[in-house]
């Protein structure tokens, strides 16, 4: 069986990774959390790890998530009823069942002054302000969603069907409303990281670029957490905020060590949102914004892009048919910020770009 329209994802535990580091054995089992699993097999962890990495390098599959790490580094997963059980489809937010993936992305490139010039610099002050404001927008988005969910819920209640038919819908929307109101989960992210680094005249894989990225992300954390803490003061903290639960999170422990002012204010006043930040792929959004996407480098400055053709579209120019019989059009695409670089520098050889 071939998978042609889905991704393969693998959850890896601390237990498995420790076995990899020690070149030890690991017991595969199903169900994985059962004391008496119906299936067990002992393998060499490092051998499986090397196979996974080889496949990921060659085919971009499988995707990996270090499940224990995300749990211990989460700000929400230690709260009763909010333990992360899975992710949304793109995996940028781990959460419990019955919650929503609410996303907004900030365009990092827009904060580069004089891009692609020797005078290029990142405007950290303006970036902080916009992140602070955007976290307010994220919290407003929670309320807008709750209003929409309430309208849907009331519509279902007013429908003529008997409750035994619509009970699943009733329970689903009640749970979404309850979790949204209790946790006020948000996902404030960004896009155009690669464009930002290039606009600053840096190579994506250099130590200097990594230092700049670290500074940007630290300023983002300060902006979004300051905003959520201030909203806790003016609007109220999320309902179940508890300092004794908070300190169990390795992320909160990191805040205490590296952002002590943020930590002290949060412990004193709480925060508005049970979780705040994320890094989404931002694929479609980045195409609309004409930027690089998410945290990814621009893998080609010029390339062909395929669009799946609707079989009923008789005017489509079919350039490729895959093994399953699906037809595609092809378009020559140039990364938009390459043109910006050309205009700024007067150069035309794209191999000379950052």
N, C-alpha and C positions, 0 to 999 in steps of 0.2 A: 504494500500500500504506500502510495506517495502522498505527502502532504503538500498541496499546491497553494492553498489559500489561508494558511494559518502559521503561527510561530510555535516552536517547541521551547518550553521553559522548564528549568530545573531548579528546585529548591535545595540549597545546600546548608547543612547544619554545622555548628561549631564542632560537634563530635566528628563529622566527616573531615573537616579541614584540619583538625588536630591530628587525625590519623594520617592525612597527607603529609603534614609537616614532620611527623615521626616515622614516615614510611612504614606504617603499621597496617593491621587488618581493620576492616570495617564490615559490619553485618548489615546486608540489605534485608529489609523486612517489610511485610505488609500484613495488616495495617501498621504504619510506621510508629504509632504511639501505643500499640497494644503490648501488654505484658506477655501475651501468648499469641504471637503472630502466626497466621496460617502459612506464611512463606518466609523462609530464611535462607540466606546464602552468604558465606564469608568470602570477601574479595580483598585484594590489595588496593587500598585507597588511592595510592599514588598512580597506579596503572590506569584506573578509571579516570582520575583527574587529567592525566596526560591525553587520554582519548577525547575527553570533553574539550580540552583546550585546542587540540588539533582540529576537531570538527568545527568549533567556533571560529577558528582562524580561516579555515578553508571555505566554510559555507554560511557563516554568521548565525549558525544554529548549533547548540541550543543557547538561548538566553539564560543567564544565571542570576539568581537572587540569593544572597547570603541571609537566610531567614532568621537565624538567631541574632545576627548583628542588627538587622533592621528593628527587631523587637526591642532589644536592649537599648538601642539608640533612639527609640521613638519617644515623643512626648505624650502620646495618647495610649499606648498599648498596655500600660500598667493599670489603667483605670478599669474597674469592674464594668463589664458591658461594652468596653471599647478595645479589648484585646484584638490585635490584628490577626485576621484569619486568611486573608487573601489580598489581592490588589485589584485596582481598576484595570481595564484592558491594556493600557500602555505601561502599567506597572509603576507609574511615578508616585502613586499614593497607596501605601498599605493601610488597610482599615478593617474594621469589623463588618459583619453583614448589615445591610439595611442603612447605608449612609451614602452620601453623594460625593462625586469627584468634582469639586469646584475649582476652576483654574483661571488665573490671569497671568500673563507674561509681560515683563518689562523688556523693552528693546535696549540692550546694553550699548549698541552702536550709537544711539542717539545722544549719549553722554560723552562722546569723544569730541574734543575741541580740535579744530584744524586737522581732520583725519588725513592720513597718508602724506603728511608733511613732517619735516624735522621738528616742528613745534607742537606736534600732536600730544595731547594729554587727556587723561580721564578726569571728568568733573565729579569728584567724589561728593562735594557739598550738594550739588543739584541732584545727584543720584540718591543720596540719603533722603532728601525731601520728597522725591517722587515715590520711592519705596514706602515711606511713611504714609503718604496719601493713598497709595494703591492698596495698602493693607486695610485702610478705612473702606475703600471700595469693595474689597473682598468681604468684609463683614456686612456691608450693605447687601451684597449679593446673597448672603445667607438669608437675610430677611425677605428679599424678593423671591427666593426659592420657596421659603416657608409659605408665603402668600399664595404662590402658584399651587403648591401641594395642598393647601387648605381648600382652594377652589376645586381641585380635582376630587378631593375627598368628599366634599359636599355634593358634587355632581354624582358621584357613585352612590351616596346615600339616598339621593332623590330619584335614582333610576328605579324603574318598576320591577326589575328582576328581584326574586326572593333572595334573602341573605345567604342561603346555602350556595347560591350560584356566585355571588359577588364577594363572599367572605375573604377569599384569598387577596383580592384587590384591596378590600378594606384594611386587612391586617398589614399589607405591604406599605400602603401610604401612611398608616398610623405610625409604623416603625420609622419610616423616612422622616416624618415630621418630628417625632420624639428625639431621634438621634441628632437631627439638624439643630433643633432648639437647645438640646442639652450640651452638645459639644461645640457647635459652631465651627466645624472643621473648614480650613481654607488651604489653598495650594498656590501660594504666590511664587512664581518662577520667573524665568528670563529666556531670552533668545539672543541670537547674533553674537555669541561669545567669540567665535572664530573671526568674524568680521571686525570685532572690537580689537582683538589682539593684532590683526593685520593692520588696522588703521593706526595703531600705535607704533607700527614699524617693527613688530616683533614676530619671530617664528613661533608657531604654535607649540612646539615641543621643547622649548628652551627653558632653562631654570629661571631666567628673567620673566618670561611669560607666566610661569607658574606662580611666581611671587606677586605679579600684578593681579592674577586671577584670585589668589588668596586674599589680597587686600580688598578687591571688589566684593567678594563673598562675605568677608567680615563686615564690611559697611552695609551690605544688604541685611545681614542678620541684625545689626544694630537698629536699622530703620524699621524693619518689620516687627521686631520684638518691642521696641520703644512704642510703636504705634499700638500694638495689641495690649500692652500694659497700660498705656494712657486711656485706651477705650475701656479697660477694666475699671478704671477710676470713674470715668464719665458715664459709661453704659452698663457696667457690671461685668464681673468675670464670668466665664462659662460656669454653669451651675454646680458642677461637681469638683471644681478646683480644690486641691488638697495638697499643701506643702509636704506632708508626710509621704504621699504617693509620688509627688514630683521628684523627690531626691533619689528614688529608685532608678530613674532614667539616666543612662550614661551620658545622654545629650545634656541634661540639666547639670550633671556633675561637671561636664566640660564648660558649661556657662559659668559655673562657680569659679573654676580655675582660670579661665581665659577672658571672661566678660563679667567681672565681679559686680560692677555697677548695675548691669542688666539683671543679674541674678538676685541681688538684694532687693531691687524694686519689685521684681516678679514675686518673690517670696512674701513681700509685704502687701502687695495689692492684687496679686493674681494676674492673669492675662485673659483677654476676651475670647481667645480661640484655643481649643484643645490641641490642635496642630496648625502650623502656619505655612511652612515653606515646602517647596518641591522643585524638582528639575524635570520638566516634561520634554518629550521629543519636539514638540511645536512644529511638526512638519508642514501641515497645511497653513498654519498661521504664518510661518516663516516665508512660505512661497508668496503669500499675500503681501507681507511686509518687505519682500525681496531682500531677505537677509539669510545668513547661515542659520542652521537650526540647532536649538538646544546647546549642548556642550560639544557638539561634534565639529571636527575640522571639515573644511570643504574638500571632499575627496577628489573632485575634478573641477577645474576652473571652466572647462567646456566639455559638454557631454550630450548624449542623445537621451531624451526622455520619452518613455512610452505611455500612451493613454489607451486603456481598454476601449474597444469600439463596440457600441451597441449593435447587435446583429441586424436591427431594423434600419440602421443608418446607411442608406445606399450611396450617400455621397462621401463616405469615409474613405480615406486613402490608406488602405491596409498595407503596412510595411513588414509585418511579422505575425506569424501564427504559431502559437506554442503547442506543446505536445498534447494538450487537452482540447485543442481546436479553437481556443480563444484568440481573437484577432486584436491587433494593436496598431495605432498610428505612431509615428516617430517624429520628434521635433528636436532640432538643434538648439541647445540652451547654453547661454553664457552666464556665469554667476554675476549678478548685477553689480556687486561692489568691485568687481574687476574693472568694469567700465568707469566707476568712480575713481579708482586708482589710476587708470589711464589718463583721465581728465586732469587729475591733480599733479601727475608727474610728467605727462607728455610722452610716456613710454608706451610701446605697443606690444612688446614681447612679454607675454603673460608668464613666462618662466622666470622673469626677474621680479615678480610680485612677491610680497611677504608670504 
